[in-house]
């Protein structure tokens, strides 16, 4: 048993709760000598839950949801599909207690996807390369937020938009994570919805330089609403960062094994509120976000591509092992070109990413046995549209019977141009209950 802590801020006030656990959870320790750095990988998720609207009731207007109403002093629209550069700073969310009220399923349904033109007729959802993050994100997952001072500043900015932020996740030195750790996990999760439970597990099999960081997985359970019978409706979000070394595919597969097991254990242990008479929570969604450090097209990554994780969770960008959908672009940028003027702004990087020839100059491409990775200016065969190592996965397993999950939109974001060698990804997930609200 180990004494563990976590840092969970709500409404700008830190909560530090010691508890006993069989695994090392969310540590909050000082670290003042590490250089400031930007988060390298970012994933954003939007969730909408709907039920059929009774014919005698009028549908609310788009964007007028219990959680999307603007407060005095806010600017812009939370229903905007293309937020301004300052969207994560300008928008403020209503008090987090509001989402504990009865959930009006139909109010949070976003219908604009039905009228937008899809770029590929075979796809059931929209996809785009956007210069800015969507303004109405519900969850934000970051990796490589290693420095505590940088995390504090980032947390303060995120609190303008997200009520709840978990940061400084992991362990340092010899406390609970095996070999000595110089850095924490680098994981950060921000949520507009109240966090009911959170747990962190450290991967025990790190090698080389990666073993110096407490890489692992952060598991979070959020409260998105309640039924008219006061049964809680919840969702699960997992944030992770796998081993980086390209040659260590076995290590990554072992970590994927642990991720699946740990996530299942977390759901089982948090399936109902405290109290013998409390009914089990109703699960609306289960999502995994993270930098998995392998792509779906490189021949060297075949072992990871065929992992059983992809039979339990769906990847919206993937056709099958070794093949991505034609509209997908890579998320790993060639570091040698990060600061070039033609990709120095979100708008410029967006234009480059939308151009097939332009992408070849700035993305790292999948490798195969006959050809290495591309280098700028070399005329070599390139497979796919870049290495996509950042993922958002979802599953329908374990959800309520008759509830259906659909992807409405998947986006590649260029807003962090010049700040990271990753392209953030964003997904909008729609949950339909299949029943009319009582």
PyMOL commands that set and color helices and strands:
alter all, ss='L'
color gray80, all
select helices_A, chain A and resi 87-90+96-100+105-108+112-114+148-158+208-212+249-269+299-305+309-312+335-337+341-343+346-353+356-362
alter helices_A, ss='H'
color red, helices_A
select strands_A, chain A and resi 2-4+7-10+13-16+19-21+41-50+126-130+139-143+164-167+188-191+194-202+216-226+232-241+282-291+314-315+318-320+323-324+390-394+404-413+424-432
alter strands_A, ss='S'
color yellow, strands_A
deselect
rebuild
show_as cartoon
